[in-house]
Amino acid sequence: MTERRQRPIPVTSQERQLLEEQKKKYESQSGNAGDWGQFLGTMALLGLAAVGIYALASILRQDQRSLNVRCARCNGDFTVALQPNSGTAILVNCPHCHSELVLQLQMP
């Protein structure tokens, strides 16, 4: 079942132009095009990691279906199964210390 989309977020024309420019940069680098929700979700996760709300964990190895990850808080290693169309960044919990971690996935 597809989730219903929310109402548009009100932005000024200048804010809209800035967001469009950044979205185009993201699309050209990541290959993910067209989905505003995925773009804004990815930017929010990476932004929260950048300001220290979440830790940005290290990906030791990535393949089509899974990631081997090292926790930024406790240095514990664990594996994460990837969902189809995971996007460019995902939020996970460390199974050892339960910290919330952001994983920045490799671009194609």
Long-range contacts (C-beta under 8 A, 24 or more apart in sequence): 5-37, 26-88, 29-107, 30-88, 30-107, 30-108, 31-107, 31-108, 32-87, 32-88, 38-87, 41-87, 41-89, 42-87, 42-88, 42-89, 45-89, 45-90, 45-91, 45-102, 46-89, 46-102, 46-104, 48-102, 49-89, 49-102, 49-104, 54-91, 54-100, 54-101, 54-102, 55-99, 55-100, 55-101, 55-102, 56-101, 56-102, 56-103, 56-104, 57-92, 57-94, 57-101, 57-102, 57-103, 59-103, 59-104, 59-105, 59-106, 62-105, 62-106, 67-103, 67-105, 69-101, 69-103, 71-96, 71-97, 71-99, 71-101, 72-99, 72-101, 73-97, 73-99, 73-101, 74-99
